[in-house]
Amino acid sequence: MARGWESKSVEDQMEEARRSQVEAGGRIQSPEEKERERRIESLRLERSRLTEQLDRARSAAHQRMIQQSLEAIEAEIAALIEGNLKA
């Protein structure tokens, strides 16, 4: 029984790997495209964390610093997405 579950797990992992390699258009992503997607996701998580910090910030100086960081993250996300659209 353990073997059956193990085989299914490996099969599921292989299928997930195949799905993660294929974009909506049905083509396989290059390593650069995968890295760009990972970077965008990382920046989005950072943006979410900073937004929460901004909501809790009391000092005007701290709020400005967080806002500047958010603007920099937004610019980087936009540049990565635009770079992806040009490719």
C-alpha positions as a printed Julia matrix, in Angstrom:
87×3 Matrix{Float64}:
  0.0    0.0     0.0
  2.8    2.42    0.8
  4.25   1.8    -2.63
  1.0    2.78   -4.31
  0.8    6.04   -2.41
  4.45   6.76   -3.12
  3.95   6.15   -6.84
  0.91   8.4    -6.89
  2.84  11.12   -5.09
  5.67  10.96   -7.61
  3.15  10.96  -10.45
  1.41  14.0    -8.96
  4.74  15.79   -8.54
  5.7   15.1   -12.15
  2.34  16.37  -13.39
  2.66  19.5   -11.26
  6.13  20.1   -12.68
  4.78  19.77  -16.22
  1.94  22.17  -15.45
  4.29  24.71  -13.92
  6.44  24.66  -17.05
  3.57  25.42  -19.39
  2.07  28.89  -19.6
 -1.52  29.65  -20.5
 -0.47  29.86  -24.15
  0.76  26.28  -24.0
  4.48  26.95  -24.43
  7.25  25.96  -22.07
  8.79  28.78  -20.05
 12.49  29.46  -20.3
 14.56  29.57  -17.1
 14.67  33.37  -17.45
 10.87  33.56  -17.65
 10.53  31.32  -14.6
 12.98  33.49  -12.67
 11.07  36.63  -13.71
  7.81  35.08  -12.49
  9.43  34.12   -9.18
 10.8   37.66   -8.79
  7.4   39.23   -9.51
  5.73  36.95   -6.97
  8.39  37.81   -4.39
  7.89  41.53   -5.0
  4.12  41.16   -4.68
  4.56  39.46   -1.31
  6.92  42.21   -0.2
  4.39  44.82   -1.37
  1.71  43.11    0.71
  3.95  43.09    3.79
  4.81  46.77    3.35
  1.15  47.7     2.87
  0.37  46.1     6.22
  3.27  47.99    7.8
  2.02  51.24    6.28
 -1.38  50.69    7.88
  0.28  50.33   11.29
  2.9   53.08   10.93
  2.41  56.05   13.27
  5.3   58.31   12.36
  5.03  60.44    9.23
  8.69  59.78    8.46
  8.16  56.03    8.72
  5.07  56.26    6.5
  7.07  58.18    3.86
  9.86  55.6     3.96
  7.39  52.74    3.5
  5.58  54.63    0.72
  8.88  55.15   -1.12
  9.62  51.44   -0.81
  6.18  50.6    -2.16
  6.7   52.93   -5.13
 10.06  51.3    -5.89
  8.51  47.84   -5.74
  5.65  48.92   -8.03
  8.16  50.3   -10.53
 10.18  47.08  -10.48
  7.07  44.92  -10.93
  5.95  47.11  -13.85
  9.39  46.86  -15.46
  9.46  43.07  -15.08
  5.94  42.7   -16.48
  6.69  45.03  -19.39
  9.89  43.13  -20.08
  7.84  39.95  -20.16
  5.37  41.43  -22.62
  8.14  42.55  -24.99
  9.73  39.09  -25.04
